[in-house]
Amino acid sequence: MRTEYSKALVAVGEQDPNVVVLGADTTDSLKTANFGKKFPERFFNVGIAEANLVSVAAGLAYSGKTAFASTYAIFLPGRCVDQIRNGIAYPSPGDKKGLN
Protein backbone atom coordinates (compact mmCIF):
# COMPACT_ATOMS: atom_id res chain seq x y z
CA MET A 1 0.00 0.00 0.00
CA ARG A 2 2.79 2.44 0.85
CA THR A 3 4.53 1.75 -2.44
CA GLU A 4 1.33 2.47 -4.34
CA TYR A 5 0.80 5.64 -2.29
CA SER A 6 4.29 6.75 -3.28
CA LYS A 7 3.63 6.06 -6.96
CA ALA A 8 0.31 7.88 -6.81
CA LEU A 9 1.86 10.98 -5.23
CA VAL A 10 4.52 11.15 -7.95
CA ALA A 11 1.90 10.66 -10.68
CA VAL A 12 -0.32 13.41 -9.26
CA GLY A 13 2.73 15.65 -8.83
CA GLU A 14 3.64 15.20 -12.48
CA GLN A 15 0.14 16.26 -13.53
CA ASP A 16 -0.28 19.20 -11.17
CA PRO A 17 2.53 21.59 -10.18
CA ASN A 18 0.47 22.78 -7.20
CA VAL A 19 0.71 19.42 -5.43
CA VAL A 20 2.93 19.46 -2.35
CA VAL A 21 3.74 16.62 0.02
CA LEU A 22 4.53 17.02 3.69
CA GLY A 23 5.83 14.49 6.18
CA ALA A 24 6.51 14.24 9.90
CA ASP A 25 9.94 12.59 9.72
CA THR A 26 8.41 9.54 8.02
CA THR A 27 9.78 9.91 4.50
CA ASP A 28 11.40 6.48 4.32
CA SER A 29 8.74 4.45 6.09
CA LEU A 30 5.81 6.04 4.22
CA LYS A 31 7.81 6.13 0.97
CA THR A 32 7.18 9.81 0.33
CA ALA A 33 10.90 10.29 -0.31
CA ASN A 34 10.32 9.38 -3.97
CA PHE A 35 8.16 12.48 -4.38
CA GLY A 36 10.84 14.52 -2.61
CA LYS A 37 13.57 13.27 -4.93
CA LYS A 38 11.53 14.13 -8.01
CA PHE A 39 10.12 17.44 -6.72
CA PRO A 40 12.39 18.68 -3.90
CA GLU A 41 10.94 22.20 -4.04
CA ARG A 42 7.47 20.80 -3.29
CA PHE A 43 8.42 18.42 -0.48
CA PHE A 44 8.50 19.43 3.18
CA ASN A 45 9.65 17.41 6.18
CA VAL A 46 8.47 19.18 9.32
CA GLY A 47 10.11 16.73 11.72
CA ILE A 48 8.34 14.83 14.46
CA ALA A 49 5.61 17.44 14.84
CA GLU A 50 2.27 16.19 13.59
CA ALA A 51 0.32 19.24 14.78
CA ASN A 52 2.74 21.49 12.90
CA LEU A 53 2.42 19.20 9.86
CA VAL A 54 -1.33 19.81 9.72
CA SER A 55 -1.00 23.56 10.24
CA VAL A 56 1.64 23.91 7.51
CA ALA A 57 -0.49 21.80 5.14
CA ALA A 58 -3.50 24.01 5.83
CA GLY A 59 -1.44 27.14 5.16
CA LEU A 60 -0.17 25.75 1.88
CA ALA A 61 -3.73 24.82 0.91
CA TYR A 62 -4.83 28.38 1.66
CA SER A 63 -2.13 29.62 -0.72
CA GLY A 64 -3.51 27.51 -3.56
CA LYS A 65 -1.51 24.31 -3.15
CA THR A 66 -2.96 20.80 -2.94
CA ALA A 67 -1.30 19.53 0.22
CA PHE A 68 -0.88 15.87 1.17
CA ALA A 69 0.10 15.58 4.84
CA SER A 70 1.58 12.13 5.41
CA THR A 71 1.99 10.54 8.81
CA TYR A 72 0.86 7.49 10.74
CA ALA A 73 -2.88 7.28 11.31
CA ILE A 74 -2.40 6.59 15.01
CA PHE A 75 -0.81 10.02 15.54
CA LEU A 76 -2.97 12.25 13.39
CA PRO A 77 -6.31 12.36 15.25
CA GLY A 78 -5.02 12.59 18.81
CA ARG A 79 -2.19 15.03 18.30
CA CYS A 80 -3.78 17.20 15.65
CA VAL A 81 -7.47 17.49 16.47
CA ASP A 82 -7.30 21.23 17.21
CA GLN A 83 -5.37 21.99 14.03
CA ILE A 84 -7.67 19.81 11.93
CA ARG A 85 -10.75 21.49 13.38
CA ASN A 86 -9.50 25.09 13.40
CA GLY A 87 -7.25 25.12 10.33
CA ILE A 88 -9.00 22.70 8.00
CA ALA A 89 -12.56 21.74 8.96
CA TYR A 90 -13.91 25.19 9.86
CA PRO A 91 -12.43 27.18 6.97
CA SER A 92 -12.23 24.16 4.58
CA PRO A 93 -9.25 25.19 2.39
CA GLY A 94 -9.39 22.00 0.31
CA ASP A 95 -6.59 20.21 2.19
CA LYS A 96 -5.98 16.49 1.67
CA LYS A 97 -4.74 14.13 4.32
CA GLY A 98 -2.62 11.17 3.27
CA LEU A 99 -2.95 8.60 6.01
CA ASN A 100 -0.89 5.41 6.16
Biopython code that builds the backbone (N, CA, C, O; Angstrom):
import numpy as np
from Bio.PDB.StructureBuilder import StructureBuilder

atoms = [
    (1, "MET", "N", (0.817, -1.188, 0.000)),
    (1, "MET", "CA", (0.000, 0.000, 0.000)),
    (1, "MET", "C", (0.869, 1.263, 0.000)),
    (1, "MET", "O", (0.573, 2.220, -0.716)),
    (2, "ARG", "N", (1.921, 1.266, 0.789)),
    (2, "ARG", "CA", (2.789, 2.443, 0.853)),
    (2, "ARG", "C", (3.500, 2.686, -0.475)),
    (2, "ARG", "O", (3.695, 3.831, -0.882)),
    (3, "THR", "N", (3.880, 1.612, -1.138)),
    (3, "THR", "CA", (4.532, 1.750, -2.443)),
    (3, "THR", "C", (3.572, 2.362, -3.451)),
    (3, "THR", "O", (3.960, 3.223, -4.241)),
    (4, "GLU", "N", (2.333, 1.922, -3.426)),
    (4, "GLU", "CA", (1.326, 2.474, -4.343)),
    (4, "GLU", "C", (1.018, 3.930, -4.004)),
    (4, "GLU", "O", (0.807, 4.748, -4.900)),
    (5, "TYR", "N", (0.993, 4.252, -2.719)),
    (5, "TYR", "CA", (0.797, 5.641, -2.290)),
    (5, "TYR", "C", (1.915, 6.516, -2.854)),
    (5, "TYR", "O", (1.666, 7.608, -3.364)),
    (6, "SER", "N", (3.139, 6.026, -2.755)),
    (6, "SER", "CA", (4.290, 6.753, -3.285)),
    (6, "SER", "C", (4.161, 6.985, -4.786)),
    (6, "SER", "O", (4.380, 8.094, -5.273)),
    (7, "LYS", "N", (3.807, 5.943, -5.506)),
    (7, "LYS", "CA", (3.634, 6.061, -6.958)),
    (7, "LYS", "C", (2.521, 7.050, -7.299)),
    (7, "LYS", "O", (2.650, 7.847, -8.227)),
    (8, "ALA", "N", (1.442, 6.989, -6.549)),
    (8, "ALA", "CA", (0.309, 7.883, -6.814)),
    (8, "ALA", "C", (0.688, 9.339, -6.566)),
    (8, "ALA", "O", (0.305, 10.217, -7.339)),
    (9, "LEU", "N", (1.436, 9.604, -5.500)),
    (9, "LEU", "CA", (1.861, 10.980, -5.227)),
    (9, "LEU", "C", (2.723, 11.522, -6.356)),
    (9, "LEU", "O", (2.545, 12.664, -6.780)),
    (10, "VAL", "N", (3.653, 10.717, -6.843)),
    (10, "VAL", "CA", (4.518, 11.154, -7.945)),
    (10, "VAL", "C", (3.684, 11.401, -9.196)),
    (10, "VAL", "O", (3.889, 12.395, -9.892)),
    (11, "ALA", "N", (2.749, 10.505, -9.484)),
    (11, "ALA", "CA", (1.902, 10.665, -10.675)),
    (11, "ALA", "C", (1.066, 11.933, -10.593)),
    (11, "ALA", "O", (0.951, 12.667, -11.575)),
    (12, "VAL", "N", (0.487, 12.192, -9.436)),
    (12, "VAL", "CA", (-0.316, 13.405, -9.259)),
    (12, "VAL", "C", (0.583, 14.637, -9.339)),
    (12, "VAL", "O", (0.194, 15.659, -9.906)),
    (13, "GLY", "N", (1.781, 14.540, -8.772)),
    (13, "GLY", "CA", (2.726, 15.649, -8.828)),
    (13, "GLY", "C", (3.179, 15.975, -10.239)),
    (13, "GLY", "O", (3.440, 17.135, -10.556)),
    (14, "GLU", "N", (3.274, 14.965, -11.082)),
    (14, "GLU", "CA", (3.636, 15.199, -12.482)),
    (14, "GLU", "C", (2.520, 15.914, -13.234)),
    (14, "GLU", "O", (2.786, 16.689, -14.152)),
    (15, "GLN", "N", (1.290, 15.661, -12.852)),
    (15, "GLN", "CA", (0.140, 16.265, -13.527)),
    (15, "GLN", "C", (-0.175, 17.666, -13.028)),
    (15, "GLN", "O", (-0.692, 18.495, -13.779)),
    (16, "ASP", "N", (0.132, 17.932, -11.771)),
    (16, "ASP", "CA", (-0.280, 19.197, -11.165)),
    (16, "ASP", "C", (0.887, 19.824, -10.404)),
    (16, "ASP", "O", (1.318, 19.273, -9.391)),
    (17, "PRO", "N", (1.406, 20.957, -10.863)),
    (17, "PRO", "CA", (2.534, 21.593, -10.180)),
    (17, "PRO", "C", (2.166, 22.216, -8.835)),
    (17, "PRO", "O", (3.050, 22.669, -8.109)),
    (18, "ASN", "N", (0.888, 22.245, -8.495)),
    (18, "ASN", "CA", (0.469, 22.781, -7.205)),
    (18, "ASN", "C", (0.427, 21.728, -6.106)),
    (18, "ASN", "O", (0.146, 22.054, -4.953)),
    (19, "VAL", "N", (0.699, 20.481, -6.440)),
    (19, "VAL", "CA", (0.706, 19.420, -5.433)),
    (19, "VAL", "C", (1.981, 19.514, -4.605)),
    (19, "VAL", "O", (3.084, 19.597, -5.145)),
    (20, "VAL", "N", (1.812, 19.499, -3.285)),
    (20, "VAL", "CA", (2.934, 19.464, -2.354)),
    (20, "VAL", "C", (2.717, 18.294, -1.399)),
    (20, "VAL", "O", (1.583, 17.912, -1.112)),
    (21, "VAL", "N", (3.811, 17.737, -0.916)),
    (21, "VAL", "CA", (3.744, 16.617, 0.018)),
    (21, "VAL", "C", (4.521, 16.995, 1.270)),
    (21, "VAL", "O", (5.635, 17.513, 1.199)),
    (22, "LEU", "N", (3.914, 16.728, 2.406)),
    (22, "LEU", "CA", (4.533, 17.018, 3.689)),
    (22, "LEU", "C", (4.624, 15.734, 4.497)),
    (22, "LEU", "O", (3.781, 14.845, 4.373)),
    (23, "GLY", "N", (5.657, 15.649, 5.324)),
    (23, "GLY", "CA", (5.825, 14.490, 6.184)),
    (23, "GLY", "C", (6.315, 14.894, 7.555)),
    (23, "GLY", "O", (6.884, 15.971, 7.739)),
    (24, "ALA", "N", (6.086, 14.009, 8.521)),
    (24, "ALA", "CA", (6.513, 14.240, 9.899)),
    (24, "ALA", "C", (7.647, 13.269, 10.238)),
    (24, "ALA", "O", (7.507, 12.407, 11.104)),
    (25, "ASP", "N", (8.762, 13.427, 9.543)),
    (25, "ASP", "CA", (9.944, 12.586, 9.718)),
    (25, "ASP", "C", (9.635, 11.113, 9.427)),
    (25, "ASP", "O", (10.117, 10.211, 10.114)),
    (26, "THR", "N", (8.819, 10.896, 8.392)),
    (26, "THR", "CA", (8.406, 9.541, 8.019)),
    (26, "THR", "C", (8.664, 9.272, 6.538)),
    (26, "THR", "O", (8.010, 8.416, 5.942)),
    (27, "THR", "N", (9.595, 9.983, 5.950)),
    (27, "THR", "CA", (9.776, 9.914, 4.497)),
    (27, "THR", "C", (10.173, 8.528, 4.012)),
    (27, "THR", "O", (9.727, 8.104, 2.946)),
    (28, "ASP", "N", (10.990, 7.820, 4.757)),
    (28, "ASP", "CA", (11.400, 6.482, 4.323)),
    (28, "ASP", "C", (10.297, 5.457, 4.566)),
    (28, "ASP", "O", (9.968, 4.672, 3.676)),
    (29, "SER", "N", (9.731, 5.462, 5.759)),
    (29, "SER", "CA", (8.735, 4.446, 6.089)),
    (29, "SER", "C", (7.441, 4.603, 5.296)),
    (29, "SER", "O", (6.806, 3.603, 4.959)),
    (30, "LEU", "N", (7.039, 5.824, 4.993)),
    (30, "LEU", "CA", (5.812, 6.040, 4.216)),
    (30, "LEU", "C", (6.096, 6.195, 2.729)),
    (30, "LEU", "O", (5.182, 6.383, 1.927)),
    (31, "LYS", "N", (7.375, 6.114, 2.371)),
    (31, "LYS", "CA", (7.812, 6.131, 0.972)),
    (31, "LYS", "C", (7.475, 7.431, 0.237)),
    (31, "LYS", "O", (7.288, 7.431, -0.980)),
    (32, "THR", "N", (7.399, 8.522, 0.972)),
    (32, "THR", "CA", (7.177, 9.814, 0.328)),
    (32, "THR", "C", (8.482, 10.415, -0.191)),
    (32, "THR", "O", (8.469, 11.429, -0.889)),
    (33, "ALA", "N", (9.599, 9.793, 0.150)),
    (33, "ALA", "CA", (10.899, 10.288, -0.313)),
    (33, "ALA", "C", (10.992, 10.296, -1.835)),
    (33, "ALA", "O", (11.703, 11.126, -2.400)),
    (34, "ASN", "N", (10.292, 9.396, -2.504)),
    (34, "ASN", "CA", (10.317, 9.380, -3.971)),
    (34, "ASN", "C", (9.768, 10.680, -4.545)),
    (34, "ASN", "O", (10.311, 11.212, -5.513)),
    (35, "PHE", "N", (8.695, 11.192, -3.952)),
    (35, "PHE", "CA", (8.157, 12.481, -4.379)),
    (35, "PHE", "C", (9.201, 13.565, -4.126)),
    (35, "PHE", "O", (9.429, 14.424, -4.978)),
    (36, "GLY", "N", (9.830, 13.523, -2.959)),
    (36, "GLY", "CA", (10.838, 14.517, -2.610)),
    (36, "GLY", "C", (12.044, 14.512, -3.526)),
    (36, "GLY", "O", (12.618, 15.566, -3.801)),
    (37, "LYS", "N", (12.433, 13.348, -3.998)),
    (37, "LYS", "CA", (13.565, 13.269, -4.930)),
    (37, "LYS", "C", (13.200, 13.858, -6.286)),
    (37, "LYS", "O", (14.025, 14.500, -6.936)),
    (38, "LYS", "N", (11.972, 13.637, -6.704)),
    (38, "LYS", "CA", (11.531, 14.128, -8.011)),
    (38, "LYS", "C", (11.172, 15.613, -7.960)),
    (38, "LYS", "O", (11.439, 16.352, -8.908)),
    (39, "PHE", "N", (10.572, 16.046, -6.860)),
    (39, "PHE", "CA", (10.119, 17.436, -6.716)),
    (39, "PHE", "C", (10.605, 18.010, -5.377)),
    (39, "PHE", "O", (9.784, 18.253, -4.493)),
    (40, "PRO", "N", (11.891, 18.228, -5.206)),
    (40, "PRO", "CA", (12.394, 18.679, -3.903)),
    (40, "PRO", "C", (11.832, 20.028, -3.457)),
    (40, "PRO", "O", (11.722, 20.287, -2.259)),
    (41, "GLU", "N", (11.480, 20.877, -4.400)),
    (41, "GLU", "CA", (10.942, 22.197, -4.042)),
    (41, "GLU", "C", (9.495, 22.124, -3.566)),
    (41, "GLU", "O", (8.958, 23.113, -3.070)),
    (42, "ARG", "N", (8.864, 20.969, -3.711)),
    (42, "ARG", "CA", (7.468, 20.797, -3.294)),
    (42, "ARG", "C", (7.331, 19.740, -2.206)),
    (42, "ARG", "O", (6.249, 19.187, -2.008)),
    (43, "PHE", "N", (8.408, 19.460, -1.510)),
    (43, "PHE", "CA", (8.424, 18.421, -0.485)),
    (43, "PHE", "C", (8.922, 19.020, 0.821)),
    (43, "PHE", "O", (9.972, 19.662, 0.853)),
    (44, "PHE", "N", (8.176, 18.814, 1.889)),
    (44, "PHE", "CA", (8.496, 19.430, 3.176)),
    (44, "PHE", "C", (8.476, 18.379, 4.279)),
    (44, "PHE", "O", (7.485, 17.671, 4.456)),
    (45, "ASN", "N", (9.571, 18.284, 5.014)),
    (45, "ASN", "CA", (9.650, 17.411, 6.177)),
    (45, "ASN", "C", (9.662, 18.316, 7.398)),
    (45, "ASN", "O", (10.629, 19.042, 7.625)),
    (46, "VAL", "N", (8.601, 18.276, 8.179)),
    (46, "VAL", "CA", (8.474, 19.180, 9.320)),
    (46, "VAL", "C", (9.033, 18.584, 10.605)),
    (46, "VAL", "O", (8.948, 19.205, 11.664)),
    (47, "GLY", "N", (9.600, 17.391, 10.523)),
    (47, "GLY", "CA", (10.114, 16.731, 11.717)),
    (47, "GLY", "C", (8.991, 16.048, 12.483)),
    (47, "GLY", "O", (7.854, 15.976, 12.017)),
    (48, "ILE", "N", (9.327, 15.551, 13.659)),
    (48, "ILE", "CA", (8.339, 14.825, 14.462)),
    (48, "ILE", "C", (7.442, 15.859, 15.135)),
    (48, "ILE", "O", (7.612, 16.179, 16.311)),
    (49, "ALA", "N", (6.491, 16.369, 14.371)),
    (49, "ALA", "CA", (5.614, 17.443, 14.837)),
    (49, "ALA", "C", (4.311, 17.388, 14.045)),
    (49, "ALA", "O", (4.073, 18.208, 13.157)),
    (50, "GLU", "N", (3.475, 16.412, 14.379)),
    (50, "GLU", "CA", (2.270, 16.191, 13.592)),
    (50, "GLU", "C", (1.326, 17.388, 13.597)),
    (50, "GLU", "O", (0.715, 17.692, 12.573)),
    (51, "ALA", "N", (1.196, 18.069, 14.731)),
    (51, "ALA", "CA", (0.321, 19.240, 14.781)),
    (51, "ALA", "C", (0.836, 20.325, 13.836)),
    (51, "ALA", "O", (0.053, 20.966, 13.134)),
    (52, "ASN", "N", (2.137, 20.524, 13.820)),
    (52, "ASN", "CA", (2.740, 21.486, 12.901)),
    (52, "ASN", "C", (2.529, 21.044, 11.451)),
    (52, "ASN", "O", (2.268, 21.872, 10.579)),
    (53, "LEU", "N", (2.642, 19.749, 11.198)),
    (53, "LEU", "CA", (2.417, 19.197, 9.864)),
    (53, "LEU", "C", (1.056, 19.621, 9.327)),
    (53, "LEU", "O", (0.945, 20.076, 8.189)),
    (54, "VAL", "N", (0.031, 19.472, 10.141)),
    (54, "VAL", "CA", (-1.326, 19.812, 9.723)),
    (54, "VAL", "C", (-1.472, 21.316, 9.513)),
    (54, "VAL", "O", (-2.113, 21.744, 8.553)),
    (55, "SER", "N", (-0.896, 22.109, 10.385)),
    (55, "SER", "CA", (-1.000, 23.564, 10.240)),
    (55, "SER", "C", (-0.275, 24.060, 8.991)),
    (55, "SER", "O", (-0.786, 24.930, 8.286)),
    (56, "VAL", "N", (0.898, 23.521, 8.711)),
    (56, "VAL", "CA", (1.637, 23.911, 7.507)),
    (56, "VAL", "C", (0.866, 23.485, 6.260)),
    (56, "VAL", "O", (0.777, 24.243, 5.294)),
    (57, "ALA", "N", (0.309, 22.274, 6.278)),
    (57, "ALA", "CA", (-0.485, 21.798, 5.136)),
    (57, "ALA", "C", (-1.691, 22.701, 4.898)),
    (57, "ALA", "O", (-2.015, 23.018, 3.754)),
    (58, "ALA", "N", (-2.352, 23.112, 5.969)),
    (58, "ALA", "CA", (-3.500, 24.010, 5.827)),
    (58, "ALA", "C", (-3.061, 25.351, 5.238)),
    (58, "ALA", "O", (-3.740, 25.893, 4.366)),
    (59, "GLY", "N", (-1.940, 25.885, 5.704)),
    (59, "GLY", "CA", (-1.437, 27.143, 5.162)),
    (59, "GLY", "C", (-1.096, 27.047, 3.688)),
    (59, "GLY", "O", (-1.391, 27.961, 2.917)),
    (60, "LEU", "N", (-0.476, 25.947, 3.292)),
    (60, "LEU", "CA", (-0.167, 25.748, 1.876)),
    (60, "LEU", "C", (-1.448, 25.622, 1.055)),
    (60, "LEU", "O", (-1.525, 26.126, -0.066)),
    (61, "ALA", "N", (-2.447, 24.950, 1.613)),
    (61, "ALA", "CA", (-3.728, 24.824, 0.907)),
    (61, "ALA", "C", (-4.385, 26.188, 0.737)),
    (61, "ALA", "O", (-4.975, 26.474, -0.305)),
    (62, "TYR", "N", (-4.281, 27.028, 1.766)),
    (62, "TYR", "CA", (-4.825, 28.383, 1.655)),
    (62, "TYR", "C", (-4.136, 29.180, 0.556)),
    (62, "TYR", "O", (-4.747, 30.055, -0.057)),
    (63, "SER", "N", (-2.869, 28.880, 0.306)),
    (63, "SER", "CA", (-2.127, 29.619, -0.718)),
    (63, "SER", "C", (-2.290, 29.014, -2.109)),
    (63, "SER", "O", (-1.595, 29.410, -3.045)),
    (64, "GLY", "N", (-3.204, 28.059, -2.246)),
    (64, "GLY", "CA", (-3.514, 27.506, -3.560)),
    (64, "GLY", "C", (-2.872, 26.171, -3.875)),
    (64, "GLY", "O", (-3.039, 25.653, -4.979)),
    (65, "LYS", "N", (-2.148, 25.607, -2.936)),
    (65, "LYS", "CA", (-1.513, 24.310, -3.149)),
    (65, "LYS", "C", (-2.478, 23.179, -2.776)),
    (65, "LYS", "O", (-3.404, 23.372, -1.988)),
    (66, "THR", "N", (-2.248, 22.015, -3.346)),
    (66, "THR", "CA", (-2.957, 20.805, -2.941)),
    (66, "THR", "C", (-1.987, 20.039, -2.057)),
    (66, "THR", "O", (-1.024, 19.449, -2.546)),
    (67, "ALA", "N", (-2.243, 20.052, -0.759)),
    (67, "ALA", "CA", (-1.298, 19.527, 0.222)),
    (67, "ALA", "C", (-1.688, 18.130, 0.688)),
    (67, "ALA", "O", (-2.828, 17.887, 1.083)),
    (68, "PHE", "N", (-0.723, 17.221, 0.636)),
    (68, "PHE", "CA", (-0.884, 15.875, 1.166)),
    (68, "PHE", "C", (-0.005, 15.760, 2.401)),
    (68, "PHE", "O", (1.220, 15.722, 2.290)),
    (69, "ALA", "N", (-0.619, 15.704, 3.578)),
    (69, "ALA", "CA", (0.099, 15.581, 4.840)),
    (69, "ALA", "C", (0.177, 14.100, 5.195)),
    (69, "ALA", "O", (-0.847, 13.457, 5.429)),
    (70, "SER", "N", (1.384, 13.566, 5.232)),
    (70, "SER", "CA", (1.576, 12.126, 5.406)),
    (70, "SER", "C", (2.199, 11.816, 6.757)),
    (70, "SER", "O", (3.296, 12.275, 7.078)),
    (71, "THR", "N", (1.476, 11.028, 7.540)),
    (71, "THR", "CA", (1.993, 10.540, 8.813)),
    (71, "THR", "C", (1.237, 9.273, 9.166)),
    (71, "THR", "O", (0.378, 8.827, 8.405)),
    (72, "TYR", "N", (1.546, 8.699, 10.299)),
    (72, "TYR", "CA", (0.864, 7.486, 10.737)),
    (72, "TYR", "C", (-0.523, 7.830, 11.266)),
    (72, "TYR", "O", (-0.697, 8.821, 11.977)),
    (73, "ALA", "N", (-1.492, 7.021, 10.922)),
    (73, "ALA", "CA", (-2.881, 7.278, 11.313)),
    (73, "ALA", "C", (-3.051, 7.328, 12.826)),
    (73, "ALA", "O", (-3.923, 8.044, 13.318)),
    (74, "ILE", "N", (-2.256, 6.601, 13.560)),
    (74, "ILE", "CA", (-2.399, 6.589, 15.011)),
    (74, "ILE", "C", (-2.072, 7.951, 15.627)),
    (74, "ILE", "O", (-2.609, 8.292, 16.682)),
    (75, "PHE", "N", (-1.205, 8.728, 14.988)),
    (75, "PHE", "CA", (-0.806, 10.019, 15.543)),
    (75, "PHE", "C", (-1.715, 11.166, 15.119)),
    (75, "PHE", "O", (-1.906, 12.113, 15.882)),
    (76, "LEU", "N", (-2.262, 11.098, 13.948)),
    (76, "LEU", "CA", (-2.969, 12.250, 13.387)),
    (76, "LEU", "C", (-4.177, 12.703, 14.207)),
    (76, "LEU", "O", (-4.250, 13.888, 14.533)),
    (77, "PRO", "N", (-5.120, 11.844, 14.557)),
    (77, "PRO", "CA", (-6.311, 12.357, 15.251)),
    (77, "PRO", "C", (-6.030, 12.890, 16.650)),
    (77, "PRO", "O", (-6.533, 13.953, 17.014)),
    (78, "GLY", "N", (-5.244, 12.180, 17.432)),
    (78, "GLY", "CA", (-5.020, 12.591, 18.812)),
    (78, "GLY", "C", (-4.158, 13.822, 18.954)),
    (78, "GLY", "O", (-4.432, 14.678, 19.795)),
    (79, "ARG", "N", (-3.134, 13.924, 18.155)),
    (79, "ARG", "CA", (-2.189, 15.025, 18.296)),
    (79, "ARG", "C", (-2.583, 16.262, 17.502)),
    (79, "ARG", "O", (-2.039, 17.343, 17.724)),
    (80, "CYS", "N", (-3.514, 16.112, 16.589)),
    (80, "CYS", "CA", (-3.783, 17.201, 15.647)),
    (80, "CYS", "C", (-5.231, 17.659, 15.625)),
    (80, "CYS", "O", (-5.615, 18.433, 14.749)),
    (81, "VAL", "N", (-6.035, 17.204, 16.560)),
    (81, "VAL", "CA", (-7.466, 17.491, 16.470)),
    (81, "VAL", "C", (-7.755, 18.995, 16.436)),
    (81, "VAL", "O", (-8.629, 19.429, 15.684)),
    (82, "ASP", "N", (-7.056, 19.783, 17.217)),
    (82, "ASP", "CA", (-7.302, 21.232, 17.210)),
    (82, "ASP", "C", (-6.922, 21.857, 15.874)),
    (82, "ASP", "O", (-7.648, 22.705, 15.355)),
    (83, "GLN", "N", (-5.788, 21.441, 15.317)),
    (83, "GLN", "CA", (-5.368, 21.989, 14.030)),
    (83, "GLN", "C", (-6.301, 21.548, 12.907)),
    (83, "GLN", "O", (-6.617, 22.334, 12.014)),
    (84, "ILE", "N", (-6.740, 20.295, 12.951)),
    (84, "ILE", "CA", (-7.673, 19.807, 11.929)),
    (84, "ILE", "C", (-8.985, 20.585, 12.005)),
    (84, "ILE", "O", (-9.524, 21.008, 10.982)),
    (85, "ARG", "N", (-9.488, 20.769, 13.207)),
    (85, "ARG", "CA", (-10.751, 21.486, 13.381)),
    (85, "ARG", "C", (-10.612, 22.963, 13.010)),
    (85, "ARG", "O", (-11.408, 23.483, 12.227)),
    (86, "ASN", "N", (-9.611, 23.637, 13.565)),
    (86, "ASN", "CA", (-9.503, 25.088, 13.395)),
    (86, "ASN", "C", (-8.871, 25.519, 12.077)),
    (86, "ASN", "O", (-9.212, 26.576, 11.547)),
    (87, "GLY", "N", (-7.957, 24.715, 11.543)),
    (87, "GLY", "CA", (-7.250, 25.116, 10.335)),
    (87, "GLY", "C", (-7.764, 24.491, 9.056)),
    (87, "GLY", "O", (-7.480, 24.979, 7.962)),
    (88, "ILE", "N", (-8.531, 23.398, 9.189)),
    (88, "ILE", "CA", (-9.001, 22.699, 7.996)),
    (88, "ILE", "C", (-10.523, 22.587, 7.960)),
    (88, "ILE", "O", (-11.150, 23.014, 6.990)),
    (89, "ALA", "N", (-11.119, 22.022, 8.999)),
    (89, "ALA", "CA", (-12.563, 21.744, 8.958)),
    (89, "ALA", "C", (-13.408, 23.015, 8.952)),
    (89, "ALA", "O", (-14.334, 23.133, 8.150)),
    (90, "TYR", "N", (-13.106, 23.964, 9.830)),
    (90, "TYR", "CA", (-13.907, 25.189, 9.862)),
    (90, "TYR", "C", (-13.769, 26.001, 8.580)),
    (90, "TYR", "O", (-14.779, 26.296, 7.940)),
    (91, "PRO", "N", (-12.553, 26.372, 8.185)),
    (91, "PRO", "CA", (-12.429, 27.182, 6.966)),
    (91, "PRO", "C", (-12.437, 26.373, 5.677)),
    (91, "PRO", "O", (-12.669, 26.941, 4.609)),
    (92, "SER", "N", (-12.192, 25.068, 5.739)),
    (92, "SER", "CA", (-12.234, 24.164, 4.579)),
    (92, "SER", "C", (-11.423, 24.666, 3.389)),
    (92, "SER", "O", (-12.003, 25.017, 2.361)),
    (93, "PRO", "N", (-10.078, 24.708, 3.504)),
    (93, "PRO", "CA", (-9.255, 25.191, 2.392)),
    (93, "PRO", "C", (-9.029, 24.182, 1.275)),
    (93, "PRO", "O", (-8.329, 24.497, 0.312)),
    (94, "GLY", "N", (-9.586, 22.995, 1.365)),
    (94, "GLY", "CA", (-9.392, 22.003, 0.310)),
    (94, "GLY", "C", (-8.191, 21.111, 0.569)),
    (94, "GLY", "O", (-7.654, 20.518, -0.367)),
    (95, "ASP", "N", (-7.761, 21.003, 1.814)),
    (95, "ASP", "CA", (-6.593, 20.214, 2.191)),
    (95, "ASP", "C", (-6.884, 18.719, 2.081)),
    (95, "ASP", "O", (-8.010, 18.281, 2.312)),
    (96, "LYS", "N", (-5.872, 17.947, 1.729)),
    (96, "LYS", "CA", (-5.983, 16.492, 1.671)),
    (96, "LYS", "C", (-5.095, 15.904, 2.757)),
    (96, "LYS", "O", (-4.031, 16.441, 3.067)),
    (97, "LYS", "N", (-5.539, 14.812, 3.321)),
    (97, "LYS", "CA", (-4.737, 14.127, 4.317)),
    (97, "LYS", "C", (-4.359, 12.755, 3.791)),
    (97, "LYS", "O", (-5.233, 11.943, 3.486)),
    (98, "GLY", "N", (-3.080, 12.492, 3.684)),
    (98, "GLY", "CA", (-2.621, 11.174, 3.267)),
    (98, "GLY", "C", (-2.297, 10.357, 4.495)),
    (98, "GLY", "O", (-1.295, 10.610, 5.164)),
    (99, "LEU", "N", (-3.126, 9.387, 4.799)),
    (99, "LEU", "CA", (-2.950, 8.600, 6.011)),
    (99, "LEU", "C", (-2.469, 7.204, 5.672)),
    (99, "LEU", "O", (-3.053, 6.529, 4.823)),
    (100, "ASN", "N", (-1.414, 6.773, 6.326)),
    (100, "ASN", "CA", (-0.891, 5.414, 6.158)),
    (100, "ASN", "C", (-0.834, 4.736, 7.497)),
    (100, "ASN", "O", (-0.422, 3.579, 7.587)),
]
sb = StructureBuilder()
sb.init_structure("model")
sb.init_model(0)
sb.init_chain("A")
sb.init_seg("    ")
for serial, (resi, resn, name, xyz) in enumerate(atoms, 1):
    if name == "N":
        sb.init_residue(resn, " ", resi, " ")
    sb.init_atom(name, np.array(xyz, "f"), 0.0, 1.0, " ", f" {name:<3s}", serial, name[0])
structure = sb.get_structure()
